């Protein structure tokens, strides 16, 4: 069982708050608001999802979240609904006005880089029609700059309460696998207000009250305008993606010069201006945030006429995608130039460890590319097997590492789960057809594997 992470001391009597959109972000936020002492109502239009959450069942993998969900559902502090009307009624008797967190997704538009805001628009407008008194609508979704100001006008026009409904933008900074900790112990809070010069208004006051335990624990707070709050998340993700792609670009140079990117990264990490976090070369980033967020940022910059300012993100994206192609090439080279008639074991399906999220998964992209070139591919992941099977039913799947590598001509390590880091190369060597491994994450010990008789290759290493 994952270790439960609890937050700052909860108040005996909190506020009534609602969370609209109970996907990854919303479900986590709802549970953590209950942990902070609030009475919480979660809402989503997906009846199956709401049924599972109400039964204490988290529909996705996130360490520490199931235990807290079951605790607060059992106590009655956390409930769920599919009704906008119930959401409005839940906080109707709050003299300070209801606080409603809106946590719906902003996926990439099909065939475009821009963010799809249909779900965001829907949840704001539908809730607005039900609000008859003062309320604070708190946007947590990652949206293009200008969205909050537009929604503020829409909500004021649609709501019976008019200008008594205030919008505050409060971006999220969750890391999958650490979402509970990141919510209960955030490194910062950001409040985006319509008029940042009017500090202390009802929206800011309401959020300060909701987050009182976090602020009392010393969490830094930035109170700013809408546009700045909207830019914080995409700017942070763009910086992170740039750092990851930088070291992966260096890996490309290392491969043609004979240098070792892991030693290069280590030397760079001692420079305090650079640091070592996210400076590990490998297969690159994926998931539901970084790729789509930097693309949506580029699209919005183009709409605003400042696309040249973010032109470098095109290179960041291209470097990231090239790592996947290079992994396929490297595996093919090790197999003598062809995948035809070979058996390939792929260790990893989730885009990162401690998650079952396969959105834009580098591991599965590589697996599919090899299959298309004639390989028989067997995939194993500790948590993402169900999601992978549903999305990519043509791939082969096995229930553990040993079965995945059995009879393999080559093994690819593509998601850095601790289970894979701890593999015994001698034991696995008894199961494979040939002792070849390609480390797509540069975390295995080359000496250990080579000593056990394996041919070890990795991106950016001789």
N, C-alpha and C positions, 0 to 999 in steps of 0.2 A: 504494500500500500504506500502511495506517495506521502511524503511528510506534509502535514497540513501547515500552511503559512497563515498566521493570524495577523490582523492589522493592529494599528494603534488602539489604545483603550477605547472601547465603544461607550457611547453615552447610554444610560439606562433608558432614556426617552428620546427618540430621534424624531425625524420628520416623516411624513408620508411622501414618498417619491415613486414615480413610475419610470419604467424603462421600455421604450417602444423599439421593437426589433430585437429578437432573442437568438440571434446567431452567435458567432464566436465572441464578438465584442459585447453585445447586449447581455447575453446570458452571464458572462463573467462580471460585467458591471453590476447587474442586478444582485447577484450573489454577494459581491463585495460590499454593496451598499447596505445589505442586510447585516453583514458582518460588522459594519461600522455603527450599527444600532438603529438603522432606519426601518420603517415598515414599508415594504416594497411590493409593487404590483408590476409584473412583467407582462408585456403584450406582444403578440405576433399573429399574423394572419394564417400562419401554417399550423393547422390544428394538430397534426401529428407531433410536431416539435413541442407545442405547448403541453400536450398530453404527457409526453416523455419527461419534460422538465417538472411538471406538477407531480409526477411520480418519483422525483428524485433521481432521474436518469439523464446524464449529460449526453447529448447527441454527438459529441466529438471528444477527442482525447486531449485533456489538459490536466497535467499533474496538480493535485491538491484541490481541484474544483469540485469533484463529486462529493467529497466528504463535507465541504461547506454547504453545498446545495442541499444535501439530505438533512443536515442539521437545521437549516433555516426554513425549509419546507415543513419539517416536523414540528418546529416551534410555532408555525403560523405567521412568522415575520415576513415570509416570502410567498407570494401567490402568483398565479398566472391566469391570463385571459386572452380571448381573441377579439374583445369588444372595445372599440374606441369610446363608446359611451360609458362603459365601466371605468375606463381610465380617467375620464373627466370627473365622474362622480366620486372616485376614490379620493381626490384631493379637494373636492368642492367646498368642504367645510373648513379648509385651512385659511385662517384670517390673513396669513402672510402670503397667500397665493401658492398654488401647486407648483411643484418642480418636476418637470418631465424631461427625461434624457432620451434623445432620439439617436439610435445606434444602428441604422440600416446601412447596407453596403453600397459602394459606388464602383461597380465593376467597369472594366474597359468596354467601350462600345464595340460591337461586332464590326470588324473591318476598319476600325478607326483607333487612334491613340486616345481620343478624348474619353473622359469619365461619363458613365451613364448615370444621370441624376434622377431617373424616373422614380425610383423607390424613395429617395430623399424627398422629392417634391410631393409624392403621394402621402407620406406619413405626416409631413408638416401640414398640408392642406386639410387632410381628413381630421386630424386632431383639432385644428383651429376651429372647425365648424362646430365642435362640441364644447368649446370653452366659453362659459358665460361670466367668468370672473377673473380676477388677476391671476396670472400664471407666468412662470418662467420656462421657456422651451430651450433646452440645452442641446445644441448640436455637437455630436462627437464624431460624426463621419468625416472622412478625408475628402474634402471638396475643393474645387477650383476657387481661386480668389474672386470675390464678387457674389458668391452664392448666398452668404448669410444676409447681406444687404437686400438682395432680391427677395429672399424668403421673408424677411421682416416686413416688407411692404405687402406681400401676398397675405401673410397671416393677419396683419392689421385690417386688411380689407375683408377677409373672410370671417373672422371671429366675431361673435356677438359682443365680446368684451373689448374689441377694437385695440386701442393703444395700451390697454391694461395688460396685454400679453407682450412680454419682452423676450427677445431671443438673445442668448449668450452662446458664443462658440467656444467649446472646451475640448480641444483635440485630444485624442488618445495616443499613447505611446507604448502599446503593449508589444511584448515579444512572445511569440508562441512558445509554449513550454515554461514561461515565467509570468504568465498573465496575472495570476493571483498576486504574486509579489509586486509586480509592476503597478497594480491597482491600489494595493494597500500600503505600499511603500514607494510611491512614485519619486522620480528624481526632480520633477517640477510639475507645477500646475499652471495652465494658461487659461485666462478668461478673456475672450474677445467681446467687447461691448460696442454697441452702435455708436456711442459717443464716449470715447475713452477719457475725455476731459471731465466727464461728470461721474467721478468715482463715488462709490457708496450708494448707487441707485438700487432699486429693488432686485434686479437680476444679480448683481454682484453680491448683494447682501444675502440673497437666498443661497447662492453657491458657497459663499464663505461659511454659512451655517451647515450646509450639507457636508462640506469637507473639513469641518472644524477639527476633528481628531487628527487629520493629516497636517493641517496648518499648525496645530498645537505641538506636533512632533517635529516641527521645523522644516517642512517641505517648502521649498522656494515657490513663490507665486509671482507670475507676471500678468499684470492687468493691462490690456492693450486694446487696439481697435480690431474690428472684424477681419480686415485684410491681413494684418500681421498674424493673427491667430490661425487663419486659414493656411498661411504660408509656412508656419512653423513645422508642421508634420511633413509636408512634401520637401521642404528644404532639408530637414534632418535625414529623410530617406534618400534624397539625392546625394547628400554628402557621404552617407554610408555606402551607397552603391558605387560612388566614385572611388572611394578608398579600396573597396573590394576589387573593382575592375583595374585599378592602378597596379596592384600587386599581381593580378593575373596577366596584365600586359607585360610586366617584368618577367613573368614566367615564360611568355613567348620568346622574349629576348634571351632568357637563360637557356632555352632549348637549343638555340642556334649558336650560342657561344660556349656551351659546355659548363655554364655556371649552375649553381644550386640555389634555387629560389628560396628554399627554407633558411639557408644561411644568410642570404641577402635580407630576407624579412627580419631575421633575428638581429642583424646589425642595424637595420633601420629602426627597430623598435626601441633601441636605447636612446634615440634622439627624442627628448621630451616634447619637441614640437610635433612629432609624428605619432609616437606610441605604438604599441603592438596589437591593440585590439582590432579585429577584423582585417588583419594584415597577413592572413594565411592564404596562400595561393591554392587553387583547386578548381573544382567544377563550376564554381560561381553560384550566384544567388537565384532564387526562384520564389515561389509562394504567391499569395494573393495580394501582397502589398507593394514590395519594392518595384517589381517590373511594371505593374500597371500604374503605380503612382508617378514614377519618373516619366512615363509616356504621357500620362494625363497632364503633367506639369509642362512638358514640351508643347503639347497641343494648346494649352491655355496661353502660354507665352506667345505662340503664333497668333492667337486670336487678339491678343493685346498689342501686337506689333513689336514685341521684343524677343522674337524667336532666336536671334543671333546670340542673345545673352545665355541661352541654354543649349546652344549648338553642341557643346561638349558632351551633353547627355546622350546624344546619338552615338558617339564613340563609346561611351560607358556601356550602353545597351549592346552595341555590336561586339565589344570585347567579351561581354558576359555570354552571349550566344555562341561565340567562336569556341569557347571552352568546351562546350558540349560536342561540337563537331570534332575538336581535337581529341577528345576522349575516345570517340568512335575510331578515329584514325589510328590512335595509339594501340588500341586493342586489335585492330585489323593487322597492323604491322607485326604484333607479337604472334599472330596466328599465321604468318607467312604470306599475308597480302589478300586473304579472302575469308569471309565468314561462312562460305558455303560448306555445309555438312558439319559445322562445329556446334558445340554445346557451350553456352555462356551462362555463368552464374552472376546475377546482379544482386548485390547486397545493398538494399535500400530502395524505398519507393517514395517516402515522404520527402518534401523539399528540404527538411531539416530534422534533426533529432528531437525527441520529446514532443512529437506532433504526429497526427495522422493526416495532415493536410497535403494533398497531392497536386494542388493547383500550381501550374507552371513548374512541375517537378523536373529538375535537370536529370535525375536518375531515370525517370520513366521516359523522358525524351531520348536518352541514350539507348535505353532498352528497345524502344520502338524502332530506332534507326538501325540497330544491329539486326533486329528481326527482319526488317524490310530487305536487308542485304543477305539474307539466307541463314542467319544463326537461329538455333533453337535456344530460346532465352528462358531461364528460370529465375524468378524474382522472389525475394523474401524480405520482409520488413517487420519489425516487432509490433507496429501498431497500425500501419496503413494498408494492410492486405485487403480488407473489405472494400475500401474506397478504390484501390487500384484495380481490383477484379471487376468492379462495376464500370469503371471508366475505360478500361483497356482489357476486355475479356479475351483477346487473342493471344496475350502473353501467357507464358507458363508460370505457375505459382507453386511454392512449396511452403510448408508450415514451420520450417526452422532452417537454420544455417546449414546444418549437416546435409539435409535433403536437397537444399538448393545447389550445393557445390558437388554433390555426388556425380561422378562421371564427367565433370566440367573440363573443357579444354583450356578455359581461362576464367578467372574470378575477378570481378570488378567491384571495388568498394566505393559506393557512391553516396551514402548518407552516413554521417559519422556517429552512429549510435554507440554507446559505451559497450554494448554487447559485441559489436564488431571490433572495436579497439582491443577487447580482451580475448579475441580468438587465438587459439593455439595453432600455430602454423604446422607443427609436427602432426597433430591429430588430423587437421584438415588435409594434410598431404596424403594421408592414407585413403582419402575418399575421392580425390580428383583424378581425372585421366592424365592431366599434365599440371605440373606445379608452376603456374603462371598467375601473377596477380598484378592488377593495375590499381593503384591507390588514388582514387579521384579526389581525396580530401587531404592528402599529405599528412596523415596523423599516425600511420602505422610505422613501426620501427624497421627500416630497411635491413639492418644488420641481422635482426632476429629472423626475419623471413628468409633472407638469403642463406643464413646459416642452416636453416631447415630445408634447404635445397630448392627454394623457389626462385624463379626469375621475377624480380621486383621492378616495376616501372611506376612513375608518377609524373604528373604534369609539372614541367619546369625543373626537373632534376635529371642529372646525367645517368 
